[in-house]
Amino acid sequence: MTSNNVFDTNPPAPRVVVTNEKVTGPPAAEMLRRSGIATSDKIGISILDNACGGGILTAEALALAKQHPDTMKLGRIVAGDIDEKMLGYVRSKREDPVQQDEWRRVGVMNIDQQDIPFPEASFTHVFSNMGIFFCKDDEKALAESYRVLSSSGVAGFTSWKSIAWWSEIAQPAIAQFIPEAPALPSPGQLFPSRGWSDPAAIPAKLGKAGFSNVQVSEYSFTPDVEAVEFAEATGVLVKIVTKRLWSEEENAKYADQVEPALLKYLNETYEAGRWTGKMTAIISVGKKE
């Protein structure tokens, strides 16, 4: 997810992608469960993993299908994103001897969620795991998701209600260990919310796009991530923000101190450096009649 987003939040290193998926994976898995896909009894389920990133939703869908072989009969899965680095990471899973048998059914394509290159009624399910949240034109993305769904098809979207680690780790870590650096903005200032952080605002968004039987719920969890991994992954995101908000001189002076500051704060604040806070995702599911 790059050119049409507020920030390019995709990390450069595969190991950071893996860490990020420990945070985005649980909401993806929960969205699949709440969509009812595991007990749909449809023959030839077809899924579009929209704004797929590293493909964690596809991985969760493949795992869920293995758990429910009688009621979740997978046909095809298409993983789409506009970031070729992320698509390369997804393609590598099809070449991994351990994963390739399952992943061979997955098509990997460069897809803009605002302009999906498939005809109407191409998929029984369309999912976007943390993609709609950052989309520049969410109305277009919702309309396109609706268009490519078949009749009685289901779409699901996840977004963050709050970015708790930012206020509980990033802001105090920078303030405490790099006090000369400019303060980080509040989480609400990072992205234009346009309602995706407000469960009460989402039904109208999906309804405007044509979805019915809209269900919006929350899902809270504590990521299972080691301190070193967490500091590296969140450090990437913090530096994406500071690159835009700090001056060139400030970035040159302080950016390399961000990850060590995060790690030190984690280790000094939490047992074994493991954050005990909770991330809260919003899961939104709608149907095409």
Backbone as a ProteinNet text record, in pm:
[ID]
protein_1_A
[PRIMARY]
MTSNNVFDTNPPAPRVVVTNEKVTGPPAAEMLRRSGIATSDKIGISILDNACGGGILTAEALALAKQHPDTMKLGRIVAGDIDEKMLGYVRSKREDPVQQDEWRRVGVMNIDQQDIPFPEASFTHVFSNMGIFFCKDDEKALAESYRVLSSSGVAGFTSWKSIAWWSEIAQPAIAQFIPEAPALPSPGQLFPSRGWSDPAAIPAKLGKAGFSNVQVSEYSFTPDVEAVEFAEATGVLVKIVTKRLWSEEENAKYADQVEPALLKYLNETYEAGRWTGKMTAIISVGKKE
[TERTIARY]
84.5	0	87.8	98.1	187.5	125.9	118.9	95.1	-36.9	-138.4	-268.5	-293.6	-190.1	-209.2	-145.3	-184.8	-129	17.6	49.6	186.8	214.4	337	379.7	424.1	339.7	368.9	428.5	456.3	513.5	662.3	708.6	847.7	939.4	1070	1163.1	1213.7	1213.7	1277	1172.8	1192.2	1096.3	1073.8	1177.9	1159.2	1065.8	1066.6	976	833.5	820.6	688.4	630.5	714.4	670.4	624.9	700.1	661.5	529.4	516.3	391.3	271.9	294.4	184.2	142.7	229.9	190.2	90.3	88.6	-4.4	-129.8	-112.7	-228.7	-294.8	-225.1	-280.1	-401.7	-399	-516.1	-645.3	-644.1	-768.3	-811.6	-715.3	-748.9	-819.5	-764	-823.1	-962.1	-977.4	-1107.2	-1209.7	-1166.6	-1258.2	-1309.2	-1220.6	-1262.3	-1366.4	-1341.7	-1436.4	-1572.2	-1570.6	-1696.2	-1769.5	-1699.2	-1764.4	-1848.8	-1826.3	-1899.5	-1847.2	-1730.5	-1678.5	-1649.4	-1616.5	-1579.3	-1698.4	-1818.9	-1938.6	-2034.4	-1979.7	-2065.6	-2126.9	-2059.4	-2107.8	-2116.6	-2055	-2052.4	-1945.6	-1974.5	-1875.9	-1795.3	-1664.8	-1579.7	-1573.7	-1546	-1528.5	-1413.1	-1435.8	-1330.1	-1308	-1182.5	-1148.1	-1055.5	-1085.8	-991.5	-936.1	-806.7	-736.3	-686.9	-765.5	-745.9	-649	-552.1	-447.4	-380.7	-330.5	-290.6	-165.1	-82.3	42.4	125.5	168.9	248.6	167.9	36	-48.3	-95.7	-100.1	-137.3	-282.4	-373.6	-512.4	-523	-450.3	-450.1	-398.5	-292.6	-238.3	-342.3	-414.3	-517.2	-633.1	-666.8	-774.7	-735.7	-612.9	-565.9	-567.5	-526	-524.9	-666.7	-758.6	-897.9	-962.6	-931.1	-986.8	-938.8	-814.8	-764.2	-838.6	-881.7	-954.6	-1099.4	-1152.7	-1294	-1305.8	-1247.9	-1246.7	-1385	-1480.2	-1612.9	-1704	-1678.5	-1769.4	-1704.6	-1572.9	-1503.6	-1427.1	-1496.1	-1440.7	-1379.5	-1249.7	-1180.3	-1165.6	-1196	-1165.3	-1036.7	-1047.1	-926.7	-915.1	-792.4	-763.4	-673.9	-706.2	-620.7	-572.7	-441	-381.3	-335.3	-390.9	-359.6	-311.6	-213.8	-161.7	-95.2	-71.9	-2	147	191.1	332.2	400.1	488	554	647.6	699.2	784	701.5	582	494.7	450.5	420.7	380.3	495	616.7	731.6	742.5	711.7	713.4	605.9	486.7	379.8	418	475.2	515.2	619.2	704.1	808.6	748.5	626.4	562.1	522.8	497.8	464.2	587.1	704.8	829.3	893.3	836.5	887.5	845.1	940.2	904.6	804.3	805.5	715	573.1	561.2	429.8	374.7	458.8	418.6	296.3	274.2	158.3	28.4	16.9	-102.8	-108.6	6.3	9.2	2.7	15.3	6.1	-130.7	-231.9	-366.4	-384.9	-287.2	-300.2	-244.7	-329.9	-282.7	-235.3	-125.6	-67.7	-66.6	-133	-149.9	-131.4	-84.7	-80.2	-221.4	-283.2	-422.9	-436.1	-495.4	-533.7	-674.9	-694.2	-826.3	-932.3	-888.1	-982.2	-1019.4	-953.6	-978.9	-944.6	-1030.4	-1002.5	-1022.3	-920.9	-927.2	-998.1	-1117.2	-1198.2	-1340.5	-1411.7	-1551	-1641.7	-1764.5	-1861.9	-1879.4	-1912.8	-1945.3	-1831.2	-1707.9	-1591.5	-1556.9	-1600.8	-1559.6	-1678.7	-1672.5	-1773.3	-1739.3	-1610.4	-1566.5	-1457.2	-1465.8	-1360.8	-1324	-1195.3	-1149.3	-1038.5	-1035.9	-928.8	-885.5	-768.9	-718	-626.9	-678.9	-608.5	-573.2	-639.4	-613.4	-705.9	-834.1	-931.1	-901.5	-841.1	-808.6	-716.4	-623.1	-524	-555.3	-664.6	-696.9	-731	-678.7	-701.3	-848.2	-911.6	-1052.6	-1128.2	-1173.2	-1237.2	-1372.9	-1440.2	-1568	-1548	-1444.1	-1413.4	-1379.7	-1299.5	-1259	-1378.7	-1469	-1589.3	-1677.4	-1693.4	-1775.7	-1717	-1584.9	-1519	-1531.3	-1518.4	-1534.2	-1674.5	-1772.1	-1911.6	-1932.9	-1875.8	-1896	-1846.2	-1728.7	-1669.5	-1723.2	-1810.9	-1872.7	-1988.8	-2003	-2118.5	-2240.4	-2357.9	-2479.7	-2469.5	-2508.3	-2496.2	-2351.4	-2262.6	-2122.9	-2101.7	-1989.9	-1960.7	-1827.2	-1823.7	-1700.8	-1669.7	-1541.1	-1498.7	-1384	-1382.9	-1281.3	-1235.9	-1107	-1057.9	-991.1	-999.3	-932.8	-894.8	-805.9	-766.7	-856.7	-912.5	-986.6	-889.2	-779.6	-676.1	-541.3	-437.9	-300.9	-234.5	-266.4	-230.2	-79.9	-3.8	140.7	205.2	142.1	199.6	201.2	87.4	78.8	141.1	142.7	194.5	343.8	399.1	541	616.5	573.2	651.1	664.6	552.5	560	641.1	614.9	696.5	842.5	870.4	1008.7	1089.7	1032.4	1102.9	1119.2	1013.7	1020.3	1124	1135.2	1225.4	1370.7	1391.6	1528	1585.7	1502.1	1552.7	1480.9	1499.3	1420.6	1445	1559.9	1587.6	1510.1	1461.4	1389.2	1249.2	1192.9	1054.4	959.4	857.6	760.5	683.1	646.8	566.4	421.6	351.5	210.7	125.1	4.4	-87.5	-130.7	-174.9	-216.5	-323.8	-415.5	-523.5	-479.1	-357.9	-306.3	-231.8	-210.8	-127.9	-198.5	-324.2	-397.8	-535.5	-587.9	-725.7	-820.1	-894.5	-971.9	-1087.3	-1157	-1271.2	-1370	-1369.1	-1470.3	-1429.3	-1314.8	-1278.8	-1231.9	-1212	-1180.3	-1304	-1418.1	-1543.8	-1644.3	-1669.1	-1762.6	-1900.7	-1943	-2076.8	-2086.1	-1971.2	-1973.1	-1963.4	-1921.4	-1891.2	-2015.9	-2124	-2241.2	-2289.9	-2286.1	-2330.6	-2238	-2110.1	-2013.5	-2044.8	-2063	-2090.3	-2228.5	-2324.1	-2458.3	-2461.2	-2385.2	-2378.3	-2324.3	-2234.4	-2175.9	-2269.4	-2377.2	-2474.9	-2482.4	-2393.1	-2390.5	-2511.3	-2561	-2670.1	-2623.2	-2707.6	-2675.3	-2535.4	-2509.1	-2376.3	-2361.2	-2251	-2220.4	-2083	-2078.7	-1953.5	-1927.1	-1809.2	-1775.3	-1628.7	-1592.5	-1454.4	-1384	-1252.7	-1171.6	-1042.2	-1019	-899.2	-809.2	-679.6	-582.9	-447.4	-361.9	-224.5	-131.4	-57.3	32.8	138.5	167.4	269	400.1	473.4	593	705.5	823.9	941.6	980.2	1049.1	1083.9	1169.3	1269.6	1358.3	1279.6	1191.8	1108.5	1015.8	954.7	858	925.4	1043.5	1115	1156.1	1199	1239.6	1120.6	1010	893.6	828.9	810.9	749.7	845.5	975.5	1073.8	1063.2	1038.4	1019.1	902.8	791.4	672.4	693.5	760.5	787.4	873.6	974.2	1064.6	997.7	895.9	817.7	749.2	698	630.4	730.2	840.5	936.6	1003.2	1014.4	1074.5	992.5	862.9	774.9	761.3	765.4	734.1	857.3	969.6	1092.1	1169.2	1253.5	1337.9	1446.4	1509.4	1618.5	1729.3	1758	1862.1	1820	1694.6	1646	1645.9	1607.5	1609.7	1751.4	1844.3	1983.7	2038.6	1991.8	2044.4	1979.8	1846.7	1774.5	1719	1705.1	1634.9	1699.5	1831.8	1900	1883.2	1834.9	1815.5	1675.4	1587.8	1448.4	1434.8	1487	1470.4	1534.6	1659	1714.9	1631.2	1571.8	1487.3	1363.5	1303.1	1185.3	1220	1331.2	1372	1403.9	1473	1506.8	1380.6	1285.1	1160.2	1084	1076.4	1008.7	1072.8	1204.7	1275.5	1267.3	1261.2	1255.7	1113.6	1014.4	875.8	796.9	827.6	747.7	834	774.5	846.2	891.7	1021.8	1083.7	1067.4	1036.7	1023.3	898.8	804.5	682.7	570.6	528.4	419.8	293.8	224.9	104	-23	-6	-121.8	-202.7	-311.8	-400.3	-421	-417.9	-458.9	-608	-680.3	-823.7	-854	-900.2	-939.5	-1090.5	-1136	-1277.8	-1297.2	-1389.9	-1418.5	-1555.1	-1558.7	-1683.2	-1712.1	-1830.9	-1871.3	-2004.3	-2013.1	-2138.3	-2165.1	-2288.3	-2329.9	-2385.3	-2364.9	-2425	-2546.7	-2662.3	-2785.5	-2793.9
-119.3	0	124	189.2	302.8	426.5	432.6	559.6	624.9	548.7	608.7	624.1	615.6	620.3	743.9	774.6	888.4	865.3	747	708.3	572.7	551.5	418	347.4	260.7	196.3	57	15.8	-116.1	-114.9	-207.8	-210.3	-266.7	-238	-281.5	-424.4	-477.8	-607.4	-715.4	-835.1	-943.9	-975.9	-966.8	-1000.5	-900.7	-775.4	-676.4	-702.5	-751.1	-790.4	-899.5	-997.4	-1107.5	-1053.7	-960.3	-901.5	-826.1	-746.5	-672.3	-766.4	-882.2	-977.2	-1041.2	-1036.8	-1081.9	-984	-862.2	-759.9	-755.4	-767.4	-759.2	-895.1	-1003	-1136.4	-1169.1	-1142.4	-1173.5	-1105.9	-975.5	-918.3	-982.8	-1020.7	-1086.2	-1219	-1297.4	-1427.3	-1410.6	-1311.3	-1288.7	-1239.4	-1156.2	-1110.3	-1228.4	-1320.6	-1438.1	-1518.1	-1535.2	-1611	-1541.3	-1409.8	-1336.9	-1320.2	-1339.5	-1331.2	-1454	-1563.2	-1686.3	-1770.5	-1737.8	-1808.2	-1955.6	-1987.4	-2125.5	-2219.7	-2165.1	-2250.1	-2209.2	-2154.1	-2101.1	-2210.9	-2326.9	-2439.3	-2405.5	-2294.3	-2262.5	-2347.3	-2392.2	-2466.4	-2366.8	-2378.2	-2288.1	-2147.9	-2133.8	-2001.5	-1929.7	-1805.7	-1725.6	-1599.8	-1572.9	-1464.1	-1364.8	-1236.6	-1130.8	-1074.7	-1093.7	-1033.8	-898.7	-795.7	-662.3	-582.5	-511.9	-441.8	-541.2	-650.1	-768.8	-751.6	-650	-639	-765.5	-822.7	-944.4	-1071.9	-1059.3	-1176.1	-1248.6	-1180	-1249.5	-1297	-1220.8	-1266.8	-1393.3	-1397	-1517.7	-1636.2	-1615.6	-1723.4	-1772	-1679.3	-1717.5	-1789.7	-1748.4	-1814.9	-1958.3	-1978.2	-2112.7	-2201.2	-2145.4	-2221.9	-2256.7	-2162	-2185.2	-2291.7	-2290.6	-2390	-2531.1	-2541.5	-2672.2	-2722.5	-2629.7	-2667.7	-2705.7	-2654.8	-2678.3	-2728.1	-2842.4	-2888.8	-2921.4	-2951.8	-2991	-2872.2	-2760.4	-2646.6	-2522.5	-2523.6	-2410.3	-2461.5	-2468.4	-2529	-2419	-2402.3	-2295	-2324.6	-2223.8	-2229	-2153	-2025.6	-1945.8	-1832.9	-1790.1	-1671.6	-1580.8	-1453.1	-1353.5	-1257.4	-1243.2	-1147.4	-1027.2	-911.1	-792.9	-676.1	-604.4	-484.5	-400.1	-272.4	-188.6	-178	-242.3	-238.8	-366	-352.4	-469	-538.3	-463.6	-527.5	-626.4	-586	-675.1	-793.6	-768.7	-877.4	-977.1	-926.6	-1016.5	-1104.9	-1048.7	-1126.9	-1235.2	-1201.4	-1300.7	-1408.9	-1369.5	-1468.3	-1565.8	-1518.1	-1606	-1723.4	-1706.6	-1815.2	-1928.1	-1893.7	-1997.5	-2078.3	-2023.5	-2091.8	-2159.9	-2137.8	-2198.8	-2345.4	-2438.8	-2581.5	-2619.5	-2548.5	-2580.7	-2532.2	-2419.5	-2356.6	-2368.8	-2405.8	-2387.6	-2468.1	-2586.4	-2665.1	-2588.7	-2524.8	-2447.4	-2317.4	-2253.2	-2120.6	-2122.1	-2239.7	-2244.7	-2203.2	-2216.1	-2175.7	-2024.5	-1953.4	-1809.1	-1732.9	-1651	-1560.4	-1431.2	-1377.8	-1255.4	-1149.3	-1038	-935.8	-794.5	-706.8	-564.9	-509.4	-476	-429.7	-306.6	-203.5	-84.8	-109.6	-105.5	-135.3	-34.6	77.6	177.7	153.4	56.9	28.1	-118.7	-208.2	-352.1	-405.9	-471	-512.8	-646.1	-659.7	-779.5	-736.7	-817.8	-784.6	-801.3	-759.2	-773.6	-921.2	-941.4	-1075.9	-1175.1	-1131	-1219.8	-1299.1	-1254.7	-1318.1	-1337.7	-1444.5	-1464.8	-1385.1	-1354.5	-1280.9	-1181.3	-1061.8	-960.8	-913.9	-920.4	-878	-774	-679.4	-580.5	-566.4	-620.7	-619.9	-499.6	-397	-271.6	-195.1	-226.7	-155.3	-37.3	-54.4	52.6	170.5	141.2	243.2	350.8	307.6	400	445.3	396.8	424.7	572.8	629.9	772.3	800.5	714.8	733.3	607.9	605.8	485.4	460.2	565	543.7	464.5	497.4	422.7	278.3	258.7	123.5	39	97.5	25.4	-7.1	89.9	67.5	-43.2	-45.5	-149	-286.3	-289.5	-416.2	-471.4	-383.4	-424.2	-473.4	-403.6	-436.6	-576.8	-614.9	-743.1	-860.2	-831.6	-939.4	-1001.5	-1131.8	-1199.9	-1176.1	-1207.9	-1195.4	-1282.7	-1230.2	-1291.4	-1300.5	-1231.2	-1228.7	-1145.2	-1167.8	-1101.9	-1028.2	-908.2	-830.1	-800.8	-796.1	-765.2	-666	-578.2	-473.9	-462.7	-446.6	-416.6	-279.9	-213.7	-85.3	-76.8	12.8	29.4	131.6	93.7	190.9	283.9	225.4	305.4	239.8	322.8	272.9	286.2	191.8	205.3	209.2	132.5	129.2	266.1	347.9	479.2	566	568.5	652.5	585.4	452.4	381.3	350.3	351.1	317.8	428.5	459.7	550	689.8	749.9	886.6	897.5	812	824	784.7	690.2	650.1	764.2	832.8	946.2	1059.1	1086.2	1194.4	1166.3	1038.9	1004.6	989.5	924.9	890	974.7	1052.1	1149.6	1281.8	1338.1	1455.5	1578	1583.1	1699.2	1694.1	1574.8	1559.3	1618.6	1662.1	1712	1602.9	1640.9	1543.8	1482	1357.1	1290.2	1338.6	1342.5	1383.8	1276.9	1311.6	1213.3	1116.6	995.2	897.2	950.3	1029.9	1081.3	1179.3	1232.8	1328.1	1260.5	1129.5	1061.6	1044.9	1009.4	980.7	1047.7	1087.6	1137.3	1020.9	1025.7	908.9	879.5	982.6	967.1	862.9	840.9	754.9	611.7	567.2	426.3	389.9	489	461.7	473.4	497.4	516.9	410.1	309.9	202.9	254.3	365.2	417.5	478.8	517.7	584.5	485.9	364.5	270.9	215.2	181.5	128.3	217.5	348.2	439.8	433.4	415.7	404.3	282.2	167.8	45.5	49.8	109.1	121.2	206.6	313.9	401.5	326.8	231.2	153.4	42.9	18.2	-82.4	-204.9	-214.2	-333.2	-335.3	-454.5	-474	-566.5	-582.3	-668.4	-637.2	-509.3	-465.9	-491.7	-552.8	-579.8	-522.2	-440.5	-377.2	-415	-465.4	-508	-477	-486.5	-459.4	-588.4	-584.9	-701.5	-650.8	-685.6	-640.8	-759	-736	-842.9	-780.5	-859.5	-818	-890.8	-820.6	-886.9	-969.9	-1086.2	-1175.2	-1150.3	-1047.9	-1004.2	-979.2	-1031.4	-1006.2	-858.7	-810.7	-669.3	-623.6	-702.4	-663.1	-651.8	-748.3	-745	-623.7	-601.5	-492.6	-358.7	-341.2	-214.6	-191	-296.4	-280.5	-244.5	-318.1	-295.6	-160	-125.1	4	119	91	193.7	234.2	137	166.7	262.7	235.3	319.4	458.8	463.9	594.6	679.5	617.2	693.3	733.9	659.3	703.4	835.8	845.4	967.6	1081.2	1053.1	1160.4	1211.4	1124.4	1169.1	1281.1	1277.6	1381.4	1501.9	1476.2	1582.2	1652.6	1582.8	1644.9	1706.2	1802.2	1862.3	1762.7	1790.4	1703.2	1695.4	1806.8	1810.5	1728.3	1740.3	1664.5	1514.5	1476.5	1334.6	1280.4	1356.7	1313.1	1296.6	1379	1378.3	1272.3	1248.9	1166.9	1034.3	1019	901.6	769.8	765	640.7	606.1	701.7	676.3	623.7	624	587.9	442.7	350	208.8	174	218.5	192.2	249.8	366.1	427.2	342.2	291.9	206.9	78.7	17.7	-107	-84.2	23	52.6	75.6	147.5	174	44.5	-40.9	-170.3	-251.4	-261.6	-344.5	-288	-156.7	-95.8	-84.5	-98.4	-75.5	-204.5	-305.5	-428.3	-550.9	-646.8	-769.5	-839.2	-870.6	-933.6	-849	-721.5	-631.3	-651.9	-732	-761.9	-665.8	-591.7	-495.8	-570	-517.6	-581.5	-506.9	-402.8	-326.4	-400.8	-341.2	-405.2	-317.6	-384.7	-322.1	-348.2	-249.8	-268.6	-243.6	-349.3	-341	-332.2	-269.6	-268	-361.2	-454.4	-550.9	-518.8	-492	-453.7	-553.8	-609.6	-710.6	-669.6	-681.3	-649.8	-748.9	-751.8	-848.1	-778.2	-840.7	-792.9	-880.6	-822.1	-899.8	-951.4
0	0	0	-114.1	-117.4	-180.3	-311	-378.1	-343.5	-307.4	-278.8	-129.3	-49.5	95	155.4	276.4	346.8	376.8	424.6	452	388.8	342.4	301.7	429.1	482.6	610.6	595.2	472.8	453.8	485.5	567.5	610.8	503.6	511.1	408.2	425.3	545.3	570.2	595.9	536.4	559.1	706.5	788.9	931	999.1	950.8	1007.1	959.7	837.3	787.5	877	911.7	998.3	1133.6	1189.7	1318.2	1304.7	1199.1	1179.1	1168.8	1108.4	1091.4	1224	1323.1	1456.2	1518.5	1465.7	1514.1	1426.8	1295.6	1206.4	1183.3	1217	1195.9	1281.2	1411.4	1494.1	1447.6	1410.4	1357.7	1226.3	1142.3	1015.6	1041.9	1133.4	1165.7	1225.6	1312	1376.1	1273.2	1179.4	1075.2	992.7	957.1	880.7	959	1088	1169.7	1174.7	1195.6	1210	1076.5	967	835.7	806.5	881.8	859.5	745.6	692.6	575.9	603.8	727.9	761.4	757.7	766.2	765.4	654.8	547.3	441.4	355.5	347.6	266.5	117.6	76.8	-66	-134.8	-254.8	-332.1	-414.8	-403.4	-481.4	-427.4	-298.8	-239.5	-309.6	-346.8	-409.7	-327.4	-294.7	-203.1	-271.5	-254.9	-288.8	-158.5	-138.6	-25.1	-73.6	-45	-101.7	-15.4	-79	-3.7	90	31.2	107.5	191	161	234.6	217.7	328.5	323.6	310.3	303	278.9	403	516.8	639.9	635.9	574.6	568.6	483.4	373	289.9	369.4	446.9	529.3	629.8	691.2	788.5	719.3	597.3	523.5	487.5	444.5	412.2	536.5	649.8	774.6	818.4	804.1	844.5	756.2	627.8	536.5	572.7	619.8	662.7	785.4	870.5	991.1	961.2	849.1	815.9	670.8	640	500.3	444.4	530.2	481.8	454.5	520.9	507.6	447.4	431.2	370.1	248.9	137.9	16.5	-70.9	-53.8	-124.2	-272	-353.4	-495.2	-517.9	-549.6	-572.5	-471.1	-453.2	-372.5	-455.8	-458.7	-522.4	-414.4	-402.2	-309.7	-391.2	-362.8	-441.8	-358.6	-410.9	-345.4	-453	-425.9	-522.2	-491.8	-385.3	-347.5	-397.7	-495.8	-553.4	-454.1	-357	-255	-173.5	-136.8	-61.3	-146.9	-272.9	-361.5	-380.3	-385.5	-394.1	-271.7	-155.9	-31.9	-36	-86.5	-97.3	-197.9	-310.6	-411.6	-357.7	-268	-213.5	-137.1	-85.2	-12.3	-107.1	-232.8	-329	-370.9	-340.1	-374.8	-254.6	-137.4	-14.6	-10.6	-1.4	-0.8	107	218.3	328.2	298.6	228.4	209.2	67.4	-27.1	-166.5	-208.2	-151.4	-191.1	-165.6	-49.6	-17.5	-96.4	-112.8	-172.9	-324.8	-387.3	-532.7	-584.5	-500.9	-543.1	-537.6	-481.1	-460.8	-580.7	-643	-746.4	-682.9	-729.9	-673.6	-782.9	-757.2	-860.8	-805	-890.1	-856.3	-871.7	-760.9	-761.6	-673.1	-729.6	-653.4	-602.1	-471.8	-415.8	-460.6	-515.6	-566.2	-713	-776.6	-918.5	-943.9	-900.6	-904	-1046	-1103.6	-1244.1	-1265.8	-1209.2	-1227.2	-1261.2	-1337.1	-1368.6	-1247.5	-1262.8	-1155	-1117.8	-990.3	-939.8	-957.4	-933.5	-950.9	-826	-708.5	-583.6	-490.3	-411.8	-308.3	-182.5	-165.4	-46.9	-84.9	-30.2	-44	96.3	127.4	259.7	245	336.1	341.4	486.4	516.9	653.7	674.6	737.6	765.4	638.1	526.5	402.9	382.5	412.5	392.2	484	598.4	698.8	641.2	553.2	499.5	356.4	301.5	162	142.3	35.1	9.6	-18.4	-99.4	-132.9	-91	32.7	83.9	18.2	-28.4	-96.2	-225.6	-299.8	-421.7	-389.2	-286	-248.8	-207.1	-131.8	-90.6	-211.2	-301.7	-420.8	-507	-520.5	-600.3	-532.7	-402.7	-330.1	-351.3	-345	-365.8	-509.5	-603.8	-745.4	-779.7	-728.3	-768.4	-686.6	-589.8	-513.4	-592	-577.8	-634.9	-546.1	-596.9	-518.3	-394.3	-280.8	-147.9	-101.2	-171	-129	-4.2	61.3	189	179.7	233.7	242.3	388.2	419.9	556	555.1	654.1	663.9	809.6	830.5	964.8	964.9	1077.3	1096.9	1244.8	1276	1416.2	1483.2	1596	1676.9	1747.1	1790.9	1856.2	1831.2	1824.3	1808.3	1944.2	2031.6	2172.8	2195.4	2115.7	2140.6	2116.6	2032.2	2003.9	2130.3	2199.5	2319.8	2441.2	2444.3	2562.1	2553.6	2432	2416.7	2343.1	2220.4	2135.6	2195.3	2230.5	2282.8	2411.9	2512.5	2634.2	2612.9	2523.6	2498.9	2439.5	2342	2281.1	2382.5	2457.5	2556.7	2664.3	2704.5	2814.1	2770.4	2655.7	2617.3	2504.2	2435.3	2337.5	2365.1	2483.2	2523.1	2435.9	2365.9	2281.7	2150.4	2112.8	1986.5	1997.5	1885.4	1888.1	1935.7	2010.2	2059.6	1944.1	1961.3	1860.1	1868.9	1756.6	1758.5	1824	1859	1914.4	1805.1	1841.4	1739.6	1645.5	1699.7	1617.5	1510.5	1524.3	1426.5	1311.9	1321.2	1222.1	1088.8	1093.2	971.3	977.9	863.2	862.6	889.9	998.8	1041	946.2	900.5	811.4	862.9	995.2	1055.3	1080.1	1030.8	1045	1185.4	1270.5	1410.6	1499.6	1438.5	1511.2	1468.2	1552.9	1514.7	1475.1	1533.6	1504.5	1364.9	1306.5	1176.4	1059.5	1086.8	978.1	908.3	979.2	908	794.5	814.3	708.4	588.5	613.2	503.2	417.8	482.3	408.4	344.2	415.1	359.8	233.8	232.1	114.9	-6.1	17.2	-92.6	-140.5	-64.4	-106.1	-17.2	81	165.8	260.5	285.4	380.9	492.9	593.3	706.8	761.8	776.1	821.5	971.5	1006.9	1147.3	1180.1	1282.4	1324.6	1469.3	1495.8	1631.4	1659.9	1785.9	1826.1	1866.6	1854.6	1890.2	1953.2	2079.5	2150.6	2181.5	2173.3	2198.3	2232.4	2295.2	2323.5	2227.7	2144	2049.2	2120.7	2066	2121.6	2048.2	2093.1	2022	2121.7	2090.3	2173.7	2165.9	2270.3	2278.8	2160.6	2124.5	2014.1	1883.5	1859.4	1738.6	1740.7	1854.9	1866.9	1844.5	1904.2	1889.3	1744.7	1676.4	1537.2	1448.9	1465.5	1380	1406.4	1532.3	1562.6	1531.8	1544.9	1509.1	1363.9	1275.5	1133.1	1115.3	1183.5	1168.9	1227.5	1342.9	1403.7	1310.3	1249.7	1162	1031.1	987.5	872.2	904.8	1027.7	1070.7	1090.3	1160.3	1186.9	1059.2	959.5	832.9	771.3	795.2	740.1	832.8	962.7	1057.9	1114	1122.2	1171.2	1054.5	1085.8	983.2	942.1	830.4	783.7	888.1	949.3	1053.1	1175	1214.9	1330.3	1302.5	1182.1	1146.9	1146.6	1091.9	1088.6	1230.1	1321.1	1457.8	1546.2	1527.4	1623.8	1571	1440.1	1387.1	1430.1	1430.8	1467.8	1615.6	1693.3	1836.2	1868.1	1768.3	1793.3	1836.9	1758.3	1792.1	1927	1954.8	2088.5	2201.8	2179.6	2282.9	2308.1	2201.8	2216.6	2291	2254.1	2318.7	2466.5	2496.8	2636.1	2717.4	2660.7	2732.1	2758.1	2657.6	2674.6	2786	2783.3	2881.6	3022.7	3033.6	3166.4	3221.9	3135.5	3177.7	3195.4	3113.7	3112.4	3141.7	3209.6	3243.3	3115.2	3111	2993.7	2868.3	2885.5	2771.9	2689.8	2738.4	2660.8	2698.2	2599.8	2619.3	2662.1	2762.4	2813.7	2772.7	2692.1	2648	2543.1	2501.6	2404.4	2281	2167.3	2042.9	2025	1976.5	1952.2	1805.1	1740.8	1600.4	1588.7	1481.4	1447.4	1328.8	1342.8	1236.5	1178.6	1049.5	981.9	870.5	871.8	774.3	712.2	580.9	510.6	399.6	352.6	252.2	128.5	13.4	-111.1	-140.2	-141.6	-164.2	-308.4
[MASK]
+++++++++++++++++++++++++++++++++++++++++++++++++++++++++++++++++++++++++++++++++++++++++++++++++++++++++++++++++++++++++++++++++++++++++++++++++++++++++++++++++++++++++++++++++++++++++++++++++++++++++++++++++++++++++++++++++++++++++++++++++++++++++++++++++++++++++++++++++++++++++++++++++

